[in-house]
């Protein structure tokens, strides 16, 4: 289902057929996973229809740096199977999340968890 509506979520297209959005959550994500879906209303002649994007990657909104650890747990938890993981599988999954969260390329990371 859809979560809380965002403030200031509507924009008109400019002359280059682009819109810039600055989404702001009315109530934060309250320690829950969230994703963005963008919808555009298109009018062709008399026909009006909506086009919707697939959901973005999951994220958690934090308001203070001390919430980072808990938010990271919330983001990573769905990746783990309920029956558990072998240590090697856990290490690989943790490394993958680290590389992605530090905006590195998966195939050629520049920084590692340890040296």
C-alpha positions in Angstrom: 0.0 0.0 0.0 0.9 3.6 -0.3 2.4 5.4 2.7 1.9 9.0 3.8 1.7 11.6 1.0 4.6 13.8 0.5 4.6 17.6 0.9 5.1 19.7 -2.2 5.1 16.6 -4.4 3.6 18.2 -7.6 5.5 20.1 -10.2 4.8 21.2 -13.8 7.1 20.3 -16.6 9.4 23.1 -17.7 10.1 24.0 -21.4 12.6 21.1 -21.6 9.9 18.7 -20.5 11.6 18.1 -17.1 10.5 18.6 -13.5 12.6 18.9 -10.4 11.2 17.5 -7.2 12.3 18.0 -3.6 10.3 15.4 -1.7 9.7 16.0 2.0 8.0 13.4 4.3 5.3 14.9 6.4 6.0 12.4 9.2 9.3 10.8 8.4 9.4 7.0 7.8 9.1 6.2 11.5 11.7 3.5 11.4 10.1 1.7 8.4 11.3 1.0 5.0 10.1 3.4 2.3 10.3 3.7 -1.4 9.4 6.4 -3.9 7.0 6.0 -6.9 6.6 8.8 -9.3 3.4 9.3 -11.3 3.0 11.6 -14.2 -0.4 12.6 -15.7 -0.2 12.8 -19.5 -2.8 14.4 -21.7 -2.9 13.6 -25.4 -5.8 15.3 -27.1 -8.8 14.5 -25.0 -7.2 11.4 -23.4 -5.7 11.7 -19.9 -3.8 8.9 -18.4 -1.2 8.3 -15.7 2.2 6.7 -16.0 3.9 5.3 -12.9 7.5 4.4 -12.2 8.5 1.2 -10.5 9.3 1.7 -6.8 12.8 3.0 -5.9 15.2 1.1 -3.8 14.2 1.0 -0.2 15.4 3.7 2.2 14.9 4.9 5.8 14.7 8.6 6.6 16.8 9.5 9.7 16.9 12.9 11.4 20.0 12.4 13.5 23.3 10.7 12.9 22.8 8.5 16.0 19.9 6.8 14.1 22.2 5.5 11.4 23.0 2.1 12.9 19.3 1.3 13.5 18.3 2.5 10.0 21.1 0.3 8.5 19.7 -2.7 10.4 16.2 -2.0 9.1 17.6 -1.8 5.5 19.7 -4.9 5.7 17.3 -7.2 7.6 15.1 -8.1 4.6 18.2 -9.4 2.7 18.7 -12.2 5.3 16.8 -15.4 5.0 14.8 -16.3 8.2 16.6 -19.7 8.5 20.0 -17.9 8.9 23.2 -17.7 6.9 26.6 -19.2 7.0 29.4 -16.8 8.1 30.7 -16.5 4.5 27.3 -15.7 3.1 26.8 -13.1 5.9 30.2 -11.5 5.1 29.4 -11.3 1.4 26.0 -9.7 2.0 27.5 -7.2 4.5 30.3 -6.3 2.0 27.7 -5.8 -0.8 25.6 -3.5 1.4 28.7 -1.6 2.4 29.8 -1.1 -1.2 26.4 0.1 -2.3 25.8 2.4 0.7 29.2 4.1 0.1 28.3 4.6 -3.6 31.0 2.4 -5.0 30.9 0.1 -8.0 30.2 -3.5 -7.0 32.8 -4.8 -9.5 35.6 -2.4 -8.5 35.2 -1.0 -5.0 37.7 1.6 -3.9 37.3 1.1 -0.2 36.9 -2.1 1.7 35.4 -3.0 5.1 38.9 -3.9 6.3 42.4 -3.8 4.8 
